């Protein structure tokens, strides 16, 4: 019981750190700033960079909000898995751009997201509260 609580606490801390990184450190600048003003130039179409920012911010929200509100808690491992895919793409892009240090950083962030995905899926899943369970649709006759 205590090990499960410790694991859940460690996953919450990791989720919070990743959410802060994806929401404010990586996603928000791509979403809100013109691509020419980004700290690190990204030679991709502006709309695509903004789309990446949207994905990162939504992923950050998905890491925290379902577990916090205890509604649709299964979205947390899904959000983490989607961030794994996103960081794999970023790793490949950085390696192709000849920036192995940035590629290694993206791979490390992806590994942390994979830990959250597996941890919340298999090891310490979040549970929705009874009152937060979705109700089946009622059909009017």
Secondary structure, DSSP 4 states (H G I P E B T S, - for coil): -HHHHHHHHHHHHHHHHHHHIIIIIIIHHHHHS-GGGSSS---S-HHHHHHHHHHHHHHHHHHHHHHHHTSSTTHHHHHHHHHHHHHHHHHHHHHHTT-HHHHHHHHHHHHHHHHHHHIIIIIS-----GGGSPPPPPPP-
